[in-house]
């Protein structure tokens, strides 16, 4: 994916954030996200309201982008914003990547989300993930699922507290049933993954390959199907053990919503993926101060190619745990674009990972002021930088 030097002004005002998600904002900005505020939803857009997934924030974002004729495919957007969950003492953090259709967006989003959740004390995270395919896959799957349960109506399902409700209200929810007596019936039911096109299969393969690179444990969760109006391809939940029993509960929910643009003023598909994290929050105080210039990190990581991107993401997490402020733009793959952004931020150190370095678990660390550089094993980079800083 070649991304040219940006010719478009950034469509949102960016902010310095203070509040409940201050730590999350710091981490997100290191991975290339910008803190923004969401435009208000217009009356005619409120038909998309969903009490479970809150698509309206994304609708407002896509509408704002289309109004200024911004093309996120030319220059992708990585956005962070927050909102109060109505009628509940919860605050919701959103991370969205708009303009990237490849599995690189899932890789960056999942890695950033995991880093944030760990910072807030969520350990032993597991991932439940699924793919529902493109625009044509969802209707086909749901039609087959309906036909299957029409011919497999059984007293066992009607006696099940979960299935009896799902059969009446939302058929796809039956796939989430864990009751042993229902297992055999559900096991043979159609699954979304069976209806993927070749391009959707290839996309999902790329996403799973990235997870294996990062050693993120995952399971294919066939019951994750999203909203048939706009959910496309990848859908996931990050889960953490809860209570004494250690039962996994969802702490973050994410999905692609490539089709959502057709339901806004854009009237076209816009590749996009987002994740939402809900937390209990006794104080809802937040402040936003408009940014007047770029942040100056200690190091900026430049990577060339997919293997280097994976290594760069892992190095970013290592530097974060060592309290070294590093930034990167993991969706821009051209060297010229990454170097332009690095020059804008003026970091004391450039960390460059090419294909050779990725294969050898090393990086070129350049000290900008002294014009010196060295090839350093990835695990030694924090110590190498620290020597210059002392």
Buried (B, 14 or more C-beta within 10 A) or exposed (E): EEBEEEEEEEBBEBBBBEBBBEEBBBBBBBBBBBBBBBBEBEEEBEEBEEEEBBBBBBBBBBBBBBEEEBEBEEBBBBBBBBBEBEEEEBBBBBBBBBBBBBBBBBBBBBBBBBBBBBBBEBEEBBBBBBBBBBEEBBEBBBEBBEEBBEEEEBEBBEEBEBBEEBBEEEBBBBBBBEBEEBEEBBEEBBBBBEBBEEEBEEBBEBBBEBBEBBEBEBEBBBBBBBBEBBBBBBBBBBBBBEEEEEEBEBBBBBBBBBBBBBBBBBEEBBBBBBBBBBBEBEEEEBEBEEBEEEBEBBBBBBBBEBBBBBBBBBBBBBBBEEEBBBBBBBBBBBEEBBBBBBEEBEBBBBBBBBEEBBEEEBBBBBBBEEEEBEEBEBEEBBEBBEEBEE
